[in-house]
């Protein structure tokens, strides 16, 4: 039997992919990959056989069909691998997400709004700590975001409302999928002076506001069994070797960089959050809290760390109170730059 150049190339591609899988995940994954290819070949040949019988046309011999399938499959696999690698490379190396520090003022007060997230690289948090230390030496005060846990009952209701078991270990375990660290808010407290103020709602307040918005679904929320995300993450990590984890982390970091740097994606995720009423409380009600604290504060120089999505809404609320509020400066940090 003679082999065409396409057939030989497809065998070479499949062999290279198989060797790569063996190097990364050892023999079991390699066998699963090759076995899956065999199953797909048989499945699609069976579909081809039924189709040809119904149309009463000529059946392609199995060896010819197999070579054709492997050629198409090898091209598809190469495309998928290169596409994922290319997007991950661009997101992580060329266009990593930036986290802005906005300086806003109404010519009476000045606010440094450092956008934050609860999992980032340790260097990012250290840089924020250094910046905060610098400003507090000049007698700035610190307003920070931190939802305090409260009653066990409301903690359970919150978990049911978001469909995820949310506890103090979630960010810690979640950060392992990205090779970053979870935010330790104590890192930013008691620097230079004790002018640190928690400008946020506690969990009881969040749930009270949520019930006010969601009276009709109040009984349904209690019927939901939240997903134990901690358990799922630990199980995932336990099933990965170092090479597999390294690849997963690189792709996860690329996804995180893409989401943070793409406003359209952020808007889509916020508009399609699984529990819209709860998200409105988490985002909008807390926007009102920080805006009111800034407006009513006796302090003139305020450094605040808050989730990125809050900034535009907080600025809008400030401008409704006083049109003089404007962005007068912007600096950028790169939390997951490789």
C-alpha positions in Angstrom: 0.0 0.0 0.0 1.4 3.4 -1.0 1.0 6.4 1.3 0.4 9.9 0.2 2.3 12.9 1.6 -0.8 13.9 3.6 -1.1 10.5 5.2 2.6 10.4 6.1 2.4 13.9 7.6 -0.8 13.1 9.5 1.0 10.1 11.1 4.0 12.2 12.0 1.7 14.9 13.6 -0.2 12.2 15.6 3.1 10.6 16.7 4.5 14.0 17.8 1.3 14.8 19.8 1.4 11.3 21.3 5.0 11.8 22.4 4.1 15.2 23.9 1.2 13.7 25.8 3.5 10.9 27.0 6.1 13.5 28.2 3.5 15.6 30.0 1.1 13.0 31.3 2.8 9.6 30.9 1.5 6.4 29.3 -2.2 6.3 30.5 -3.1 9.6 28.9 -1.2 8.6 25.7 -3.2 5.4 25.5 -6.5 7.3 26.2 -5.6 9.8 23.4 -4.9 7.0 20.8 -7.9 5.0 22.0 -10.1 8.0 21.6 -8.9 8.5 18.0 -9.7 4.9 17.2 -13.2 5.2 18.7 -13.9 8.4 16.7 -12.6 6.7 13.5 -15.0 3.8 14.0 -17.9 6.0 15.0 -17.6 8.3 12.0 -17.0 5.3 9.7 -20.2 3.8 11.0 -22.0 7.1 10.3 -20.5 7.1 6.8 -21.6 3.5 6.3 -25.2 4.3 7.2 -25.3 7.4 5.1 -23.9 5.7 2.0 -26.3 2.8 2.4 -29.3 5.2 2.6 -28.0 7.0 -0.5 -27.0 3.8 -2.3 -23.6 5.1 -3.2 -20.1 3.6 -3.0 -18.7 2.9 0.5 -15.1 4.2 1.0 -12.8 1.4 2.1 -11.9 1.6 5.8 -8.1 2.2 5.3 -8.8 5.1 2.9 -11.4 6.5 5.3 -9.0 6.2 8.3 -6.2 8.0 6.5 -8.6 10.8 5.5 -10.0 11.1 9.0 -6.4 11.2 10.6 -5.4 13.9 8.1 -8.4 16.1 9.1 -8.0 15.3 12.8 -4.3 16.1 12.8 -4.9 19.5 11.1 -7.7 20.2 13.7 -5.4 19.3 16.6 -2.5 21.4 15.3 -4.9 24.3 14.8 -6.4 24.1 18.3 -2.9 23.7 20.0 -1.4 26.6 18.1 -4.5 28.8 18.6 -4.6 28.2 22.4 -0.8 28.7 22.6 -0.9 31.9 20.5 -3.8 33.5 22.5 -2.1 32.5 25.8 1.2 33.9 24.7 -0.4 37.2 23.6 -2.4 37.5 26.9 0.5 36.7 29.2 3.6 38.1 27.4 2.5 40.8 25.1 -0.7 42.3 26.4 -1.0 41.4 30.1 -3.9 43.0 32.0 -3.2 46.2 33.8 -4.7 47.2 37.1 -5.1 51.0 37.2 -4.5 53.4 40.1 -6.8 56.3 39.4 -6.3 59.7 41.0 -9.5 61.7 41.2 -10.2 65.1 42.7 -12.9 67.7 43.1 -10.2 70.3 44.0 -11.1 69.9 47.7 -10.3 66.2 48.2 -8.0 63.9 46.4 -8.6 60.1 46.2 -6.2 57.4 44.9 -8.4 54.5 43.8 -6.2 51.4 43.4 -8.1 48.7 41.5 -7.8 45.3 43.2 -8.7 41.7 42.9 -8.6 39.0 45.5 -6.0 36.8 43.7 -2.9 38.2 42.0 0.8 37.8 42.0 2.7 38.6 45.3 4.7 41.3 43.6 1.5 43.2 42.8 0.4 43.3 46.4 3.9 44.3 47.5 3.8 47.2 45.1 0.4 48.3 46.4 1.8 48.0 50.0 4.8 50.2 49.1 2.6 52.8 47.4 0.2 52.9 50.4 3.1 53.3 52.8 4.4 56.2 50.7 1.1 58.0 50.8 0.4 57.3 54.5 3.8 58.9 55.4 2.2 62.0 53.9 -0.8 61.5 56.2 -3.2 60.0 53.7 -5.9 57.7 55.1 -6.8 54.2 53.9 -10.3 53.2 52.9 -10.4 49.5 52.1 -12.9 46.9 50.7 -13.5 43.8 52.9 -16.9 42.1 53.4 -16.8 40.8 56.9 -18.4 37.4 57.6 -21.2 37.6 60.1 -23.8 35.1 61.3 -23.6 31.4 60.2 -27.2 31.5 59.0 -26.5 34.4 56.5 -23.2 32.8 55.4 -25.2 29.7 54.4 -27.9 31.8 52.7 -25.2 33.6 50.8 -23.6 30.3 49.6 -27.0 29.2 48.5 -27.7 32.4 46.6 -24.4 32.2 44.6 -24.6 28.4 44.3 -21.0 28.1 45.6 -19.7 27.2 49.1 -17.9 30.4 49.9 -15.5 30.3 52.8 -12.1 31.7 53.9 -10.2 29.0 52.1 -11.8 29.5 48.7 -9.5 32.3 47.4 -6.5 30.5 48.9 -7.3 27.3 47.0 -8.5 29.1 43.9 -5.2 31.0 43.6 -3.3 27.7 43.3 -4.9 27.2 39.8 -3.1 30.4 38.7 0.1 30.2 40.7 -0.7 33.5 42.4 -1.5 34.4 46.0 -4.8 35.3 47.6 -5.1 38.9 49.0 -4.2 39.2 52.6 -5.8 42.4 53.7 -3.7 42.5 56.9 -0.7 43.3 54.6 -2.1 46.8 54.1 -3.2 47.6 57.6 -1.3 49.6 60.3 1.2 51.0 57.9 2.8 54.2 59.3 -0.4 55.1 61.2 -3.7 53.6 62.2 -5.9 55.6 59.9 -7.4 52.5 58.2 -11.2 52.3 57.6 -13.2 49.4 56.4 -15.6 51.0 53.9 -17.9 48.1 53.1 -21.0 46.1 54.1 -20.9 43.1 56.2 -22.5 39.8 55.1 -25.7 40.4 57.1 -26.3 43.7 55.5 -25.7 42.3 52.0 -28.2 39.5 52.6 -30.8 41.9 54.1 -30.6 44.1 51.0 -30.7 41.0 48.8 -33.9 39.8 50.5 -35.5 43.2 49.9 -34.7 42.8 46.2 -35.6 39.1 45.9 -38.7 38.5 48.0 -40.4 36.3 45.4 -37.5 33.8 45.3 -36.7 33.8 49.0 -37.9 30.3 49.6 -36.3 28.9 46.5 -32.8 30.0 47.5 -32.8 27.8 50.5 -33.4 24.7 48.3 -30.2 25.1 46.4 -27.2 22.9 47.4 -24.1 25.1 46.8 -21.1 23.6 44.9 -18.1 22.8 47.2 -15.6 24.7 45.0 -12.8 24.0 47.5 -13.3 20.2 47.2 -13.4 20.4 43.4 -10.2 22.5 43.2 -8.3 20.2 45.6 -9.4 17.1 43.6 -8.3 18.8 40.3 -4.9 19.7 41.8 -4.4 16.2 43.2 -5.0 14.7 39.7 -2.4 16.8 38.0 1.4 16.3 37.8 3.8 19.3 37.8 3.9 19.5 34.0 0.1 19.4 33.6 -0.3 22.0 36.3 2.2 24.3 34.7 0.3 24.2 31.4 -3.1 24.7 33.1 -1.7 27.6 35.1 -0.3 29.3 32.0 -3.7 29.0 30.2 -5.6 30.1 33.4 -3.4 33.2 33.7 -4.1 34.0 30.1 -7.8 33.7 30.6 -7.6 36.0 33.7 -5.5 38.5 31.8 -8.0 38.5 28.9 -11.0 39.0 31.2 -9.5 41.8 33.2 -8.2 43.7 30.1 -11.4 43.3 28.1 -14.2 45.6 29.1 -16.7 43.8 26.8 -16.0 40.5 28.5 -16.4 42.1 31.9 -19.7 43.6 30.9 -21.0 40.3 29.6 -20.0 38.5 32.8 -21.6 41.1 35.0 -24.8 41.2 33.0 -25.1 37.4 33.0 -24.2 36.7 36.6 -26.1 33.7 37.8 -27.9 35.7 40.5 -28.6 39.2 39.2 -30.3 40.6 42.3 -27.4 39.5 44.5 -24.8 40.9 42.1 -26.6 44.2 42.2 -26.2 44.3 45.9 -22.5 43.2 45.8 -21.7 45.8 43.2 -24.2 48.7 43.3 -25.0 49.0 47.0 -21.3 48.9 47.9 -20.6 51.6 45.3 -23.0 53.8 47.3 -21.2 53.0 50.5 -17.8 54.0 49.3 -19.0 57.1 47.5 -20.9 58.3 50.6 -17.9 57.7 52.8 -15.7 59.7 50.5 -18.2 62.6 50.3 -18.8 62.7 54.0 -15.3 62.1 55.2 -13.4 64.8 57.1 -10.2 63.6 55.5 -8.9 65.3 52.3 -6.5 62.7 51.1 -7.8 59.2 50.7 -6.1 56.1 49.4 -8.6 53.3 48.6 -8.3 49.7 47.4 -11.5 48.3 45.8 -12.5 45.9 43.1 -11.9 47.3 39.6 -15.6 47.1 38.5 -16.6 49.6 41.2 -14.6 52.5 39.9 -16.8 53.9 37.1 -19.9 53.7 39.2 -18.2 55.3 42.3 -17.0 58.2 40.1 -20.5 58.6 38.6 -22.0 58.8 42.1 -19.3 61.4 43.2 -20.0 63.5 40.1 -23.7 63.5 40.8 -23.0 65.0 44.2 -20.3 67.3 42.9 -19.7 67.8 39.1 -16.1 68.9 39.9 -14.9 65.3 40.4 -12.6 64.4 37.6 -9.8 61.9 36.9 -6.6 63.8 37.1 -4.1 61.0 36.8 -3.8 57.3 36.0 -1.0 54.8 36.7 -0.9 51.1 35.9 0.4 48.0 37.6 0.6 44.6 35.9 -0.6 41.9 38.4 0.1 38.8 36.2 2.9 39.9 33.9 5.3 37.0 33.3 
